Amino acid sequence: MRSSHREAAFSAADLWKNSTADLNSDSGAKETTEEYLINKAEATTDPKRKDQLYFRAALVAVRLKKYEAAFDNVQRISADYNDKAKQFLRFNIALQKIKDHQFSDAEKLARMDNLLARRGVIFILIADDLIQENPSRALQYLDEVQQLVDNLSDEREKLSVLIGAASVYARLDTFRASEILQQIIQHANKVQNFVGDSTISNVLEIGGFYYDYSIFSDELNVFDLVKRLTAGSYYATLHDIRSLNNVTLRLHAILALCSAVILEQNQPGRAIQRN
């Protein structure tokens, strides 16, 4: 995934539930500053409200790349939410580190995350950015993602991580990507109503305030994977996607394959390999 598309890869909708009126009553940008939120947290006597405000202050600090301040704010949150909040912050900081090409820092943060699906996403994004400059290291990250998948219990999470890994593999090793596509199809056939959505849920609740940073990608999806594999192995890819049980998913995959054929035929000097 190119860095110019990185912003489009993640939703960042902070969903308020039972929000109090005092934050919305004042006008101006001051409401979104770290100092303002900390002052509001210190002033309130409601423990849940205090936790919410400190966490919002931490998120502002992350956006400003004030990472130590972010963790200082989270440290003030009650024990009920503290650990999950820290892991949530580490994931968001890791995303920023990838944007800044600080891959080693991003990897360290990912290894501290107990949610293996999120760790896999970070490794996939690092591998995607390393393809050109260090393909062997990119492959190492992808191989580790494959190992992580074996430890995931949720079938949808397995699907999402496998789809992301295979999409990056397809730029390095189409044979390996084709093998993973077969695994994806096996898992897809186990998940009722799966029609291609590879979003990974990433929601944190603090005292009735829901932070939804669900993880998705416009480029690392199963249909783009089919398109990439079609160019190198049309019949093999067609054979694989025909084994999808869900009719809607199968039809969309076949349409993706057909669109790849049309695109290749319209580009001089390029042709689909019919094998």
Protein Blocks (a to p, Z undefined) as FASTA:
>chain_A
ZZklmmmmpccddcdehiafklmmpgcjklmpmklmmmmmmmpmbfklmmmmmmmmmmmm
mmnopaklmmmmmmmpcfklmmmmmmmmmmmmmmmmmmnopaklmmmmmmmpmblklmmm
mmmmmmmmmmmmmmmlmmmmmmmmmmmmmmpmblklmmmmmmmmmmmmmmmommlmmmmm
mmmmmmmmmpghiahiacdcddddeehiacdfbdcdfklcfklmmmmmmmmommlmmmmm
mmpmblmlmmmmmmmmmmmmmmmmmpghiacddZZ
